[in-house]
Amino acid sequence: MDKKIAFVKDFGAYLKLEKGLITCKVKEQTLWSIAPTELQSIIILVNSSISSEVVKVANEYGIELVFFNNHEPYAKLIPAKYGGSFKVWLNQLKAWKRRKVDFSKSFIYGKIHNQWITLRYYERKYGYDLMSEELDRIMREVSFSNTVEEVMQKEAEAAKVYWRGVRVLLPKSLEFKGRRKRISDNLDPFNRALNIGYGMLRKVVWSAVISVGLNPYIGFLHKFRSGRASLVFDLMEEFRSPFVDRKLIGLARENADKVNDLKTIYSLFSDINEEDIYTQARRLVNAILNNEEYRPYLAK
């Protein structure tokens, strides 16, 4: 049985041990109560309190306590007598050496598939010709890649087709000429909004990666760079188009002026589907630990 991840999301919450169960309360209201044997980790997302009894029980049962601020981790308590995280990290390093290409292909296959789904939606509904069949071809060719570099070449090839299609869908008033990642004063509104959306997505993915015990700095597709959470960027790839791009394209086509409104943009991405992201993080850690194929998130 897969162990569960418990979340503390309510301000003023208090974690205590009650009748042998770890219980989360706000004032006198019980939000959840669960046996220690069922828990893998507890994710504390807001300012809250935790009793020393809960910390002791967490140590005894190998439950990791992870503390976040604005979806970014700032502390993680690993049980002193427990090797759960070490086991995951060790297998992650082994997978990095032996299966780097396989994981990279899965991430990018998922990314291109989801880009294809986005363009295909507008082709079918509005009759555009956005050359989505080119993305379908490139997606299928990813599986024949023999190196990470070849995978990235396919990603770049797909990106040219995809962003050219997105440009066709957007109002000309936004002056979108293609994807630009670098932040600058003269960045067009759509690219600026994309950067915000991807930033908010990154925080949720980071939270998911940490919660399942993975090391966020050991990636497969993105090279190691000091201070960069490479695995977070790996896992993000398959979610960019369905969770950020599609929402923003829809907003731009409905009301281009709103793309310039920061309040609207932050609100647009405030309800990113965390459940799907956490599910994928579990799939990833299981694929690493059990030497299984990783199945990426495929939008419909």
LOMI-176927 format. One line per 8 residues: number of its first residue (from 1); their letters; for each residue x, y, z of N, C-alpha, C. Coordinates in Angstrom, 3 decimals, always signed. Layout:
NUM = a = X,Y,Z,X,Y,Z,X,Y,Z; ...
// end
This chain:
1 = mdkkiafv = +0.843,-1.202,+0.000,+0.000,+0.000,+0.000,+0.876,+1.248,+0.000; +0.616,+2.159,-0.944,+1.356,+3.407,-0.983,+1.007,+4.249,+0.227; +2.042,+4.806,+0.839,+1.792,+5.672,+1.987,+1.318,+7.041,+1.518; +0.673,+7.762,+2.421,+0.022,+9.017,+2.071,+0.898,+10.220,+2.411; +0.578,+11.333,+1.766,+1.194,+12.621,+2.074,+0.106,+13.502,+2.673; +0.341,+14.009,+3.871,-0.641,+14.875,+4.537,-0.203,+16.330,+4.402; -1.170,+17.219,+4.244,-0.874,+18.636,+4.045,-1.479,+19.479,+5.163; -0.714,+20.470,+5.569,-1.212,+21.474,+6.507,-1.308,+22.777,+5.721
9 = kdfgaylk = -2.532,+23.182,+5.380,-2.753,+24.330,+4.501,-3.458,+25.491,+5.184; -3.980,+25.267,+6.387,-4.798,+26.285,+7.047,-3.987,+27.045,+8.089; -4.010,+28.360,+8.003,-3.293,+29.193,+8.972,-3.824,+28.936,+10.385; -2.899,+28.877,+11.323,-3.282,+28.640,+12.708,-3.490,+27.184,+13.039; -3.147,+26.295,+12.108,-3.330,+24.857,+12.349,-2.354,+24.370,+13.416; -2.745,+23.298,+14.086,-1.924,+22.728,+15.158,-1.875,+21.218,+14.979; -0.668,+20.662,+14.923,-0.494,+19.218,+14.809,-0.227,+18.632,+16.181; -1.012,+17.622,+16.544,-0.844,+16.994,+17.850,-1.097,+15.495,+17.727
17 = lekglitc = -0.710,+14.769,+18.751,-0.979,+13.334,+18.808,-2.229,+13.129,+19.654; -3.219,+12.450,+19.099,-4.495,+12.266,+19.783,-4.958,+10.818,+19.598; -4.982,+10.072,+20.702,-5.370,+8.657,+20.666,-4.526,+7.863,+19.670; -3.246,+8.187,+19.637,-2.318,+7.474,+18.770,-2.317,+7.917,+17.327; -3.167,+8.890,+16.980,-3.262,+9.389,+15.613,-2.661,+10.782,+15.507; -1.976,+11.061,+14.407,-1.508,+12.422,+14.151,-2.708,+13.217,+13.656; -3.011,+14.279,+14.372,-4.243,+15.027,+14.124,-3.930,+16.486,+13.826; -4.593,+17.022,+12.810,-4.442,+18.432,+12.446,-5.731,+19.166,+12.819
25 = kvkeqtlw = -5.589,+20.202,+13.650,-6.751,+20.961,+14.107,-6.562,+22.454,+13.878; -7.669,+23.136,+13.705,-7.720,+24.593,+13.767,-8.744,+24.925,+14.833; -8.254,+25.492,+15.932,-9.081,+25.679,+17.128,-9.604,+24.310,+17.566; -10.908,+24.110,+17.595,-11.451,+22.824,+18.035,-11.882,+21.935,+16.870; -11.711,+22.438,+15.656,-12.143,+21.671,+14.487,-11.032,+20.743,+14.006; -11.334,+19.470,+13.861,-10.374,+18.496,+13.343,-10.441,+18.478,+11.817; -9.302,+18.794,+11.186,-9.245,+18.812,+9.725,-8.926,+17.434,+9.163; -8.008,+16.746,+9.812,-7.723,+15.361,+9.439,-7.029,+14.656,+10.588
33 = siaptelq = -7.139,+13.336,+10.557,-6.536,+12.505,+11.590,-6.119,+11.196,+10.937; -4.868,+10.780,+11.152,-4.358,+9.628,+10.419,-3.330,+8.863,+11.244; -3.287,+7.565,+11.053,-2.328,+6.727,+11.775,-0.919,+6.953,+11.230; +0.089,+7.014,+12.095,+1.473,+7.229,+11.650,+1.939,+6.193,+10.630; +1.440,+4.969,+10.743,+1.862,+3.905,+9.826,+1.432,+4.162,+8.386; +0.450,+5.060,+8.199,-0.068,+5.334,+6.853,+0.635,+6.504,+6.175; +1.506,+7.197,+6.913,+2.088,+8.436,+6.402,+3.508,+8.267,+5.873; +3.751,+8.931,+4.750,+5.107,+9.040,+4.211,+5.734,+10.363,+4.627
41 = siiilvns = +4.948,+11.436,+4.538,+5.464,+12.758,+4.894,+4.311,+13.687,+5.238; +4.651,+14.751,+5.950,+3.694,+15.815,+6.263,+4.264,+17.102,+5.685; +3.480,+17.765,+4.855,+3.905,+18.992,+4.192,+3.226,+20.171,+4.870; +4.020,+21.043,+5.479,+3.478,+22.210,+6.184,+3.645,+23.424,+5.285; +2.535,+23.925,+4.740,+2.567,+24.993,+3.743,+2.334,+26.379,+4.325; +1.899,+26.455,+5.585,+1.570,+27.747,+6.195,+2.130,+27.796,+7.606; +2.082,+28.993,+8.204,+2.506,+29.129,+9.595,+1.574,+28.318,+10.489; +2.148,+27.424,+11.254,+1.354,+26.547,+12.107,+2.220,+26.067,+13.261
49 = sissevvk = +1.626,+25.259,+14.131,+2.348,+24.737,+15.295,+2.364,+23.216,+15.243; +3.393,+22.641,+15.850,+3.516,+21.189,+15.871,+4.052,+20.756,+17.229; +3.436,+19.755,+17.813,+3.847,+19.320,+19.148,+5.096,+18.449,+19.067; +5.844,+18.418,+20.172,+7.045,+17.584,+20.220,+6.684,+16.107,+20.104; +5.475,+15.743,+20.551,+5.023,+14.351,+20.427,+4.934,+13.925,+18.966; +4.445,+14.823,+18.123,+4.339,+14.517,+16.699,+5.725,+14.338,+16.092; +6.670,+15.187,+16.498,+8.043,+15.075,+15.994,+8.642,+13.727,+16.393; +8.409,+13.302,+17.638,+8.932,+12.016,+18.120,+8.322,+10.850,+17.346
57 = vaneygie = +7.004,+10.906,+17.141,+6.325,+9.836,+16.406,+6.791,+9.815,+14.943; +6.991,+10.989,+14.376,+7.485,+11.068,+13.001,+8.848,+10.389,+12.885; +9.698,+10.607,+13.880,+11.014,+9.966,+13.892,+10.874,+8.450,+14.002; +9.962,+8.013,+14.861,+9.782,+6.581,+15.100,+9.277,+5.846,+13.866; +8.386,+6.489,+13.105,+7.766,+5.825,+11.958,+8.368,+6.244,+10.613; +9.429,+7.024,+10.653,+10.084,+7.407,+9.403,+9.301,+8.389,+8.566; +8.586,+9.308,+9.231,+7.782,+10.313,+8.531,+8.598,+11.597,+8.399; +8.728,+12.085,+7.177,+9.474,+13.319,+6.956,+8.551,+14.525,+7.125
65 = lvffnnhe = +9.061,+15.556,+7.784,+8.325,+16.809,+7.966,+8.985,+17.865,+7.083; +8.211,+18.423,+6.160,+8.756,+19.389,+5.208,+8.022,+20.715,+5.370; +8.792,+21.794,+5.519,+8.222,+23.119,+5.763,+8.425,+23.996,+4.530; +7.329,+24.647,+4.106,+7.362,+25.491,+2.917,+6.953,+26.923,+3.246; +7.494,+27.827,+2.462,+7.050,+29.217,+2.483,+6.790,+29.615,+1.036; +5.551,+29.940,+0.714,+5.177,+30.297,-0.657,+5.570,+29.190,-1.639; +5.314,+27.946,-1.233,+5.568,+26.755,-2.042,+7.051,+26.477,-2.272; +7.943,+27.162,-1.570,+9.363,+26.848,-1.673,+9.842,+26.301,-0.340
73 = pyaklipa = +10.559,+25.168,-0.355,+10.989,+24.538,+0.898,+12.074,+25.337,+1.594; +11.966,+25.451,+2.908,+13.033,+26.103,+3.659,+13.588,+25.205,+4.758; +12.910,+24.096,+5.059,+13.427,+23.154,+6.055,+12.787,+21.791,+5.848; +13.573,+20.756,+6.155,+13.073,+19.388,+6.062,+13.669,+18.590,+7.209; +12.802,+18.001,+8.032,+13.260,+17.181,+9.145,+13.228,+15.720,+8.720; +14.408,+15.132,+8.618,+14.526,+13.730,+8.237,+14.745,+12.912,+9.499; +13.946,+11.877,+9.743,+14.098,+11.070,+10.953,+15.530,+10.589,+11.146; +16.032,+10.731,+12.384,+17.431,+10.422,+12.674,+17.782,+8.965,+12.416
81 = kyggsfkv = +16.831,+8.051,+12.624,+17.139,+6.628,+12.480,+16.505,+6.015,+11.228; +16.208,+6.872,+10.273,+15.459,+6.403,+9.107,+16.216,+6.723,+7.832; +16.274,+5.782,+6.896,+17.037,+5.980,+5.667,+16.198,+6.165,+4.433; +14.948,+6.574,+4.584,+14.045,+6.695,+3.443,+14.559,+7.603,+2.352; +14.898,+8.830,+2.709,+15.383,+9.784,+1.717,+16.707,+9.333,+1.122; +17.577,+8.782,+1.975,+18.877,+8.334,+1.480,+18.698,+7.244,+0.433; +17.754,+6.330,+0.672,+17.484,+5.251,-0.283,+17.012,+5.825,-1.619; +16.109,+6.802,-1.554,+15.605,+7.424,-2.781,+16.731,+8.134,-3.515
89 = wlnqlkaw = +17.518,+8.917,-2.793,+18.600,+9.675,-3.417,+19.634,+8.756,-4.046; +19.948,+7.652,-3.360,+20.927,+6.703,-3.888,+20.427,+6.093,-5.196; +19.156,+5.698,-5.210,+18.577,+5.146,-6.435,+18.441,+6.203,-7.523; +18.213,+7.435,-7.105,+18.130,+8.538,-8.061,+19.473,+8.742,-8.756; +20.556,+8.659,-7.995,+21.899,+8.783,-8.573,+22.197,+7.624,-9.524; +21.788,+6.427,-9.132,+21.985,+5.263,-10.007,+21.209,+5.440,-11.309; +19.971,+5.924,-11.188,+19.143,+6.148,-12.377,+19.750,+7.234,-13.256; +20.337,+8.243,-12.621,+20.986,+9.328,-13.374,+22.127,+8.774,-14.221
97 = krrkvdfs = +22.848,+7.825,-13.701,+23.977,+7.242,-14.432,+23.519,+6.287,-15.535; +22.473,+5.501,-15.248,+22.105,+4.405,-16.145,+20.906,+4.697,-17.042; +19.995,+5.581,-16.576,+18.716,+5.729,-17.281,+18.395,+7.181,-17.619; +19.422,+7.995,-17.668,+19.232,+9.424,-17.928,+18.481,+9.662,-19.242; +18.869,+8.949,-20.279,+18.243,+9.145,-21.589,+16.776,+8.714,-21.569; +16.492,+7.588,-20.922,+15.108,+7.097,-20.862,+14.184,+8.092,-20.169; +14.616,+8.623,-19.032,+13.787,+9.602,-18.328,+13.641,+10.880,-19.152; +14.724,+11.313,-19.786,+14.669,+12.526,-20.610,+13.672,+12.360,-21.746
105 = ksfiygki = +13.673,+11.186,-22.372,+12.731,+10.926,-23.466,+11.287,+10.964,-22.974; +11.049,+10.438,-21.787,+9.685,+10.453,-21.240,+9.208,+11.873,-20.966; +10.072,+12.690,-20.348,+9.694,+14.075,-20.053,+9.346,+14.827,-21.334; +10.197,+14.689,-22.351,+9.997,+15.467,-23.576,+8.889,+14.884,-24.447; +8.719,+13.578,-24.424,+7.564,+12.997,-25.119,+6.278,+13.592,-24.547; +6.195,+13.646,-23.203,+5.019,+14.223,-22.560,+4.840,+15.687,-22.905; +5.941,+16.423,-22.926,+5.864,+17.857,-23.232,+5.338,+18.089,-24.646; +5.912,+17.384,-25.627,+5.507,+17.595,-27.017,+4.082,+17.089,-27.250
113 = hnqwitlr = +3.731,+15.974,-26.637,+2.350,+15.479,-26.751,+1.362,+16.531,-26.270; +1.656,+17.155,-25.151,+0.733,+18.137,-24.587,+0.710,+19.422,-25.404; +1.837,+19.778,-26.027,+1.839,+20.903,-26.964,+0.966,+20.573,-28.179; +1.087,+19.348,-28.657,+0.272,+18.890,-29.790,-1.215,+18.956,-29.447; -1.574,+18.530,-28.243,-2.973,+18.566,-27.802,-3.498,+19.999,-27.813; -2.678,+20.947,-27.352,-3.096,+22.353,-27.316,-3.383,+22.874,-28.720; -2.458,+22.666,-29.653,-2.670,+23.149,-31.019,-3.824,+22.406,-31.696; -3.902,+21.117,-31.451,-4.956,+20.311,-32.084,-6.344,+20.756,-31.630
121 = yyerkygy = -6.447,+21.181,-30.394,-7.730,+21.676,-29.873,-8.222,+22.853,-30.712; -7.332,+23.810,-30.993,-7.739,+24.993,-31.752,-7.946,+24.670,-33.226; -7.212,+23.707,-33.737,-7.438,+23.297,-35.128,-8.826,+22.690,-35.293; -9.186,+21.825,-34.367,-10.475,+21.139,-34.470,-11.654,+22.070,-34.206; -11.495,+22.947,-33.232,-12.624,+23.795,-32.835,-12.816,+24.986,-33.765; -11.698,+25.555,-34.265,-11.813,+26.797,-35.037,-11.309,+26.677,-36.474; -10.814,+25.504,-36.860,-10.411,+25.311,-38.252,-9.058,+25.871,-38.623; -8.223,+26.187,-37.643,-6.872,+26.669,-37.937,-6.021,+25.548,-38.536
129 = dlmseeld = -5.007,+25.935,-39.304,-3.956,+25.001,-39.708,-2.681,+25.430,-38.989; -2.394,+24.771,-37.872,-1.255,+25.137,-37.028,-0.118,+24.127,-37.143; -0.205,+23.247,-38.136,+0.839,+22.246,-38.403,+1.063,+21.322,-37.206; -0.028,+20.964,-36.545,+0.103,+20.070,-35.396,+0.639,+18.699,-35.799; +0.435,+18.324,-37.073,+0.951,+17.031,-37.525,+2.480,+16.979,-37.442; +3.125,+18.150,-37.536,+4.580,+18.200,-37.379,+4.982,+17.845,-35.948; +4.213,+18.336,-34.989,+4.486,+17.983,-33.590,+4.277,+16.493,-33.369; +3.260,+15.941,-33.998,+3.004,+14.504,-33.877,+4.198,+13.706,-34.405
137 = rimrevsf = +4.756,+14.145,-35.519,+5.920,+13.464,-36.097,+7.129,+13.550,-35.175; +7.413,+14.759,-34.681,+8.575,+14.957,-33.807,+8.420,+14.156,-32.523; +7.208,+14.147,-31.985,+6.927,+13.402,-30.752,+7.286,+11.925,-30.921; +6.922,+11.351,-32.062,+7.205,+9.944,-32.306,+8.700,+9.701,-32.495; +9.408,+10.696,-33.005,+10.847,+10.541,-33.241,+11.662,+10.609,-31.957; +11.079,+11.170,-30.908,+11.797,+11.280,-29.631,+12.260,+9.910,-29.151; +11.438,+8.891,-29.350,+11.760,+7.553,-28.834,+13.005,+6.952,-29.479; +13.435,+7.502,-30.625,+14.622,+6.979,-31.305,+15.901,+7.704,-30.884
145 = sntveevm = +15.792,+8.653,-29.983,+16.970,+9.399,-29.517,+17.871,+8.494,-28.685; +19.176,+8.677,-28.856,+20.153,+7.857,-28.134,+20.910,+8.625,-27.063; +20.793,+9.944,-27.070,+21.480,+10.774,-26.080,+20.538,+11.867,-25.595; +20.881,+12.454,-24.463,+20.092,+13.577,-23.944,+20.137,+14.737,-24.927; +21.294,+14.926,-25.565,+21.443,+16.019,-26.533,+20.473,+15.843,-27.703; +20.302,+14.619,-28.162,+19.355,+14.364,-29.251,+17.919,+14.630,-28.803; +17.615,+14.282,-27.566,+16.282,+14.562,-27.018,+16.029,+16.067,-27.011; +17.024,+16.821,-26.580,+16.878,+18.276,-26.506,+16.760,+18.900,-27.896
153 = qkeaeaak = +17.405,+18.287,-28.883,+17.259,+18.773,-30.256,+15.817,+18.617,-30.731; +15.201,+17.496,-30.373,+13.796,+17.279,-30.727,+12.888,+18.266,-29.994; +13.227,+18.541,-28.744,+12.463,+19.526,-27.973,+12.522,+20.888,-28.658; +13.721,+21.285,-29.099,+13.895,+22.582,-29.757,+13.157,+22.622,-31.095; +13.199,+21.518,-31.821,+12.495,+21.434,-33.107,+10.989,+21.591,-32.902; +10.475,+20.929,-31.876,+9.045,+21.028,-31.574,+8.670,+22.433,-31.124; +9.553,+23.064,-30.358,+9.271,+24.408,-29.839,+9.047,+25.405,-30.971; +9.819,+25.297,-32.044,+9.665,+26.216,-33.177,+8.272,+26.087,-33.786
161 = vywrgvrv = +7.833,+24.846,-33.956,+6.502,+24.607,-34.529,+5.411,+25.098,-33.574; +5.574,+24.766,-32.308,+4.549,+25.077,-31.306,+4.351,+26.579,-31.143; +5.438,+27.309,-30.935,+5.299,+28.742,-30.673,+4.878,+29.510,-31.927; +5.217,+28.968,-33.096,+4.709,+29.558,-34.330,+3.192,+29.412,-34.384; +2.695,+28.264,-33.943,+1.254,+28.053,-33.891,+0.574,+28.940,-32.866; +1.200,+29.084,-31.692,+0.642,+29.950,-30.646,+0.549,+31.387,-31.147; +1.566,+31.822,-31.877,+1.571,+33.192,-32.409,+0.352,+33.442,-33.301; -0.020,+32.448,-34.092,-1.191,+32.578,-34.967,-2.466,+32.761,-34.148
169 = llpkslef = -2.526,+32.126,-32.990,-3.736,+32.150,-32.161,-3.932,+33.461,-31.407; -2.855,+34.218,-31.210,-2.923,+35.397,-30.345,-3.283,+36.662,-31.107; -3.990,+37.587,-30.449,-4.274,+38.888,-31.061,-2.975,+39.622,-31.398; -2.942,+40.268,-32.551,-1.728,+40.974,-32.982,-1.348,+42.096,-32.029; -2.322,+42.611,-31.275,-2.045,+43.717,-30.350,-1.046,+43.330,-29.262; -0.890,+42.034,-29.001,+0.049,+41.583,-27.965,+1.489,+41.570,-28.463; +1.665,+41.682,-29.790,+3.003,+41.752,-30.400,+3.888,+40.568,-30.001; +3.281,+39.398,-29.937,+4.034,+38.182,-29.603,+4.717,+37.654,-30.859
177 = kgrrkris = +6.039,+37.584,-30.821,+6.802,+37.134,-31.987,+7.456,+35.780,-31.760; +7.272,+35.230,-30.583,+7.883,+33.947,-30.258,+8.253,+33.908,-28.791; +8.612,+32.734,-28.302,+8.942,+32.570,-26.883,+10.277,+33.208,-26.568; +10.246,+34.087,-25.568,+11.460,+34.715,-25.043,+11.470,+34.509,-23.544; +12.519,+33.836,-23.046,+12.575,+33.481,-21.633,+13.187,+34.581,-20.781; +14.144,+35.290,-21.345,+14.889,+36.261,-20.551,+14.019,+37.451,-20.166; +14.087,+37.797,-18.907,+13.316,+38.930,-18.399,+13.977,+40.233,-18.832; +13.198,+41.133,-19.409,+13.719,+42.437,-19.810,+12.586,+43.450,-19.765
185 = dnldpfnr = +12.962,+44.710,-19.816,+11.964,+45.778,-19.724,+11.024,+45.802,-20.928; +11.521,+45.354,-22.083,+10.693,+45.426,-23.296,+10.074,+44.087,-23.671; +9.942,+43.196,-22.694,+9.318,+41.897,-22.941,+7.829,+42.098,-23.226; +7.314,+41.415,-24.239,+5.903,+41.576,-24.583,+5.011,+40.989,-23.485; +3.757,+41.437,-23.404,+2.865,+41.025,-22.304,+2.660,+39.520,-22.198; +2.565,+38.828,-23.337,+2.296,+37.389,-23.287,+3.492,+36.632,-22.717; +4.692,+36.985,-23.146,+5.890,+36.346,-22.597,+6.041,+36.647,-21.113; +5.723,+37.867,-20.735,+5.815,+38.239,-19.321,+4.834,+37.404,-18.489
193 = alnigygm = +3.635,+37.227,-18.999,+2.636,+36.421,-18.293,+3.042,+34.947,-18.249; +3.648,+34.450,-19.329,+4.157,+33.074,-19.332,+5.186,+32.874,-18.229; +6.089,+33.835,-18.079,+7.120,+33.725,-17.042,+6.500,+33.643,-15.650; +5.447,+34.418,-15.429,+4.753,+34.369,-14.134,+4.102,+32.999,-13.940; +3.414,+32.526,-14.964,+2.748,+31.228,-14.876,+3.718,+30.094,-14.633; +4.832,+30.106,-15.347,+5.835,+29.056,-15.159,+6.468,+29.141,-13.776; +6.628,+30.355,-13.276,+7.169,+30.521,-11.925,+6.248,+29.919,-10.875; +4.947,+30.122,-11.038,+3.981,+29.558,-10.087,+3.894,+28.035,-10.234
201 = lrkvvwsa = +3.998,+27.547,-11.460,+4.023,+26.098,-11.692,+5.258,+25.479,-11.044; +6.391,+26.133,-11.184,+7.642,+25.619,-10.619,+7.531,+25.407,-9.119; +6.874,+26.318,-8.432,+6.749,+26.198,-6.976,+5.942,+24.962,-6.584; +4.878,+24.682,-7.325,+4.059,+23.503,-7.017,+4.835,+22.225,-7.320; +5.544,+22.207,-8.448,+6.333,+21.024,-8.809,+7.436,+20.797,-7.783; +8.076,+21.865,-7.352,+9.124,+21.761,-6.336,+8.560,+21.126,-5.062; +7.401,+21.590,-4.643,+6.745,+21.042,-3.461,+6.490,+19.551,-3.628; +6.025,+19.143,-4.806,+5.720,+17.735,-5.064,+6.980,+16.879,-5.049
209 = visvglnp = +8.038,+17.365,-5.659,+9.307,+16.625,-5.717,+9.867,+16.396,-4.319; +9.850,+17.440,-3.507,+10.355,+17.330,-2.136,+9.494,+16.374,-1.322; +8.189,+16.447,-1.506,+7.264,+15.685,-0.659,+7.419,+14.181,-0.822; +7.851,+13.718,-1.997,+8.003,+12.274,-2.214,+9.426,+11.800,-1.940; +10.272,+12.705,-1.450,+11.613,+12.316,-1.033,+12.685,+12.397,-2.093; +12.366,+12.929,-3.279,+13.359,+13.064,-4.337,+14.291,+14.236,-4.071; +15.502,+14.143,-4.587,+16.449,+15.256,-4.496,+16.197,+16.181,-5.684; +15.752,+17.409,-5.443,+15.387,+18.292,-6.556,+16.561,+18.718,-7.424
217 = yigflhkf = +17.781,+18.518,-6.942,+18.964,+18.993,-7.667,+19.578,+17.935,-8.579; +19.075,+16.704,-8.517,+19.589,+15.636,-9.378,+18.589,+15.411,-10.500; +18.816,+16.057,-11.634,+17.918,+15.942,-12.769,+18.460,+14.989,-13.818; +17.651,+14.723,-14.832,+18.039,+13.826,-15.912,+18.207,+14.578,-17.222; +17.271,+15.457,-17.505,+17.287,+16.226,-18.752,+18.117,+17.497,-18.610; +17.859,+18.243,-17.552,+18.587,+19.490,-17.315,+19.886,+19.205,-16.564; +20.956,+19.761,-17.054,+22.263,+19.517,-16.458,+22.363,+20.131,-15.069; +23.243,+19.527,-14.268,+23.473,+20.060,-12.926,+24.112,+21.436,-13.017
225 = rsgraslv = +23.573,+22.344,-12.248,+24.154,+23.681,-12.099,+23.939,+24.090,-10.655; +24.970,+24.584,-10.023,+24.890,+24.922,-8.602,+23.683,+25.810,-8.311; +22.844,+25.358,-7.394,+21.683,+26.143,-6.981,+20.448,+25.948,-7.833; +20.569,+25.203,-8.949,+19.403,+24.998,-9.820,+18.742,+23.660,-9.512; +17.444,+23.685,-9.294,+16.691,+22.461,-9.012,+16.376,+21.763,-10.333; +17.351,+21.039,-10.864,+17.248,+20.458,-12.207,+16.073,+19.503,-12.356; +15.819,+18.676,-11.342,+14.717,+17.716,-11.443,+13.366,+18.422,-11.481; +13.257,+19.535,-10.796,+12.014,+20.321,-10.819,+11.739,+20.797,-12.241
233 = fdlmeefr = +12.780,+21.285,-12.920,+12.610,+21.732,-14.304,+12.301,+20.556,-15.230; +12.880,+19.378,-14.928,+12.554,+18.181,-15.717,+11.061,+17.879,-15.657; +10.548,+17.773,-14.445,+9.152,+17.381,-14.248,+8.180,+18.463,-14.712; +8.623,+19.708,-14.682,+7.776,+20.814,-15.139,+7.389,+20.701,-16.602; +8.289,+20.130,-17.410,+8.138,+20.203,-18.862,+6.766,+19.734,-19.342; +6.288,+18.618,-18.808,+5.038,+18.052,-19.310,+3.805,+18.846,-18.881; +3.976,+19.762,-17.922,+2.836,+20.537,-17.415,+2.748,+21.946,-18.008; +3.781,+22.395,-18.689,+3.810,+23.786,-19.151,+2.632,+24.120,-20.070
241 = spfvdrkl = +2.424,+23.314,-21.092,+1.366,+23.632,-22.052,-0.040,+23.471,-21.476; -0.359,+22.326,-20.826,-1.746,+22.179,-20.338,-2.101,+23.049,-19.148; -1.130,+23.360,-18.286,-1.447,+24.081,-17.049,-1.196,+25.587,-17.131; -0.363,+26.016,-18.077,-0.051,+27.446,-18.186,-0.448,+27.995,-19.555; +0.119,+27.434,-20.618,-0.085,+27.991,-21.957,-1.559,+28.046,-22.354; -2.275,+26.938,-22.149,-3.673,+26.888,-22.603,-4.537,+27.917,-21.888; -4.298,+28.076,-20.597,-5.063,+29.082,-19.846,-4.790,+30.482,-20.386; -3.519,+30.749,-20.646,-3.133,+32.092,-21.069,-3.587,+32.383,-22.499
249 = iglarena = -3.512,+31.396,-23.362,-4.009,+31.570,-24.729,-5.506,+31.880,-24.695; -6.240,+31.144,-23.869,-7.677,+31.378,-23.743,-7.989,+32.780,-23.258; -7.238,+33.244,-22.255,-7.440,+34.600,-21.735,-7.140,+35.639,-22.805; -6.040,+35.456,-23.526,-5.631,+36.425,-24.543,-6.661,+36.526,-25.663; -7.219,+35.421,-26.049,-8.215,+35.428,-27.126,-9.548,+36.021,-26.664; -9.816,+35.892,-25.383,-11.060,+36.439,-24.835,-10.950,+37.937,-24.589; -9.820,+38.356,-24.029,-9.619,+39.770,-23.713,-8.122,+40.045,-23.615; -7.530,+40.522,-24.691,-6.079,+40.724,-24.755,-5.581,+41.705,-23.704
257 = dkvndlkt = -6.398,+42.678,-23.343,-5.970,+43.681,-22.362,-5.675,+43.059,-21.000; -6.375,+41.979,-20.668,-6.191,+41.354,-19.357,-4.827,+40.682,-19.209; -4.170,+40.395,-20.322,-2.832,+39.786,-20.259,-1.841,+40.752,-19.621; -2.141,+42.034,-19.686,-1.283,+43.063,-19.085,-1.565,+43.285,-17.611; -2.658,+42.720,-17.114,-3.075,+42.963,-15.735,-2.493,+41.892,-14.814; -1.540,+42.273,-13.977,-0.842,+41.300,-13.136,-1.788,+40.589,-12.172; -2.757,+41.314,-11.638,-3.708,+40.704,-10.709,-4.472,+39.576,-11.394; -4.887,+39.818,-12.631,-5.603,+38.795,-13.397,-4.715,+37.584,-13.659
265 = iyslfsdi = -3.459,+37.836,-13.994,-2.527,+36.744,-14.311,-2.273,+35.879,-13.085; -2.012,+36.503,-11.949,-1.773,+35.722,-10.728,-3.020,+34.930,-10.336; -4.183,+35.533,-10.528,-5.433,+34.836,-10.222,-5.644,+33.655,-11.168; -5.254,+33.831,-12.426,-5.423,+32.788,-13.440,-4.692,+31.505,-13.060; -3.522,+31.668,-12.437,-2.697,+30.500,-12.114,-2.731,+30.130,-10.631; -3.692,+30.670,-9.908,-3.762,+30.402,-8.466,-4.332,+29.025,-8.150; -4.953,+28.390,-9.144,-5.586,+27.087,-8.894,-4.953,+25.985,-9.743; -3.637,+26.020,-9.881,-2.933,+24.966,-10.619,-3.276,+23.611,-10.010
273 = neediytq = -3.526,+22.635,-10.853,-3.965,+21.308,-10.413,-2.846,+20.578,-9.679; -2.792,+20.749,-8.361,-1.726,+20.150,-7.567,-1.818,+18.630,-7.541; -3.037,+18.098,-7.561,-3.218,+16.648,-7.437,-2.517,+15.901,-8.567; -2.682,+16.381,-9.806,-2.034,+15.724,-10.945,-0.515,+15.804,-10.840; -0.016,+16.921,-10.344,+1.433,+17.094,-10.224,+2.000,+16.168,-9.158; +1.308,+16.058,-8.025,+1.773,+15.152,-6.965,+1.686,+13.694,-7.420; +0.674,+13.368,-8.209,+0.559,+12.012,-8.755,+1.755,+11.688,-9.637; +2.161,+12.652,-10.466,+3.317,+12.426,-11.332,+4.607,+12.296,-10.531
281 = arrlvnai = +4.731,+13.063,-9.464,+5.924,+12.945,-8.617,+6.005,+11.546,-8.013; +4.859,+11.001,-7.621,+4.837,+9.630,-7.090,+5.201,+8.619,-8.181; +4.685,+8.845,-9.381,+5.039,+7.960,-10.496,+6.546,+7.984,-10.744; +7.115,+9.171,-10.645,+8.543,+9.321,-10.900,+9.374,+8.595,-9.857; +9.047,+8.780,-8.587,+9.832,+8.121,-7.543,+9.649,+6.608,-7.612; +8.456,+6.138,-7.950,+8.232,+4.696,-8.093,+9.016,+4.125,-9.269; +9.081,+4.883,-10.359,+9.856,+4.434,-11.521,+11.336,+4.324,-11.181; +11.816,+5.256,-10.363,+13.224,+5.239,-9.951,+13.503,+4.079,-9.008
289 = lnneeyrp = +12.647,+3.901,-8.009,+12.882,+2.869,-6.993,+12.670,+1.458,-7.529; +11.714,+1.298,-8.436,+11.355,-0.039,-8.918,+11.917,-0.357,-10.297; +12.764,+0.545,-10.801,+13.384,+0.351,-12.118,+12.325,+0.148,-13.200; +11.274,+0.977,-13.140,+10.166,+0.888,-14.083,+10.233,+2.028,-15.093; +9.454,+1.897,-16.152,+9.340,+2.982,-17.121,+8.534,+4.122,-16.502; +8.986,+5.352,-16.731,+8.233,+6.503,-16.235,+7.210,+6.917,-17.285; +5.943,+7.000,-16.886,+4.867,+7.413,-17.785,+4.534,+8.876,-17.528; +4.780,+9.749,-18.489,+4.548,+11.182,-18.276,+3.063,+11.526,-18.229
297 = ylak = +2.775,+12.743,-17.798,+1.404,+13.245,-17.783,+0.995,+13.567,-19.214; -0.069,+12.953,-19.684,-0.552,+13.173,-21.044,-1.932,+13.809,-20.987; -2.005,+15.064,-21.421,-3.279,+15.785,-21.418,-4.206,+15.200,-22.477; -5.503,+15.450,-22.291,-6.498,+14.932,-23.236,-7.208,+16.075,-23.934
// end
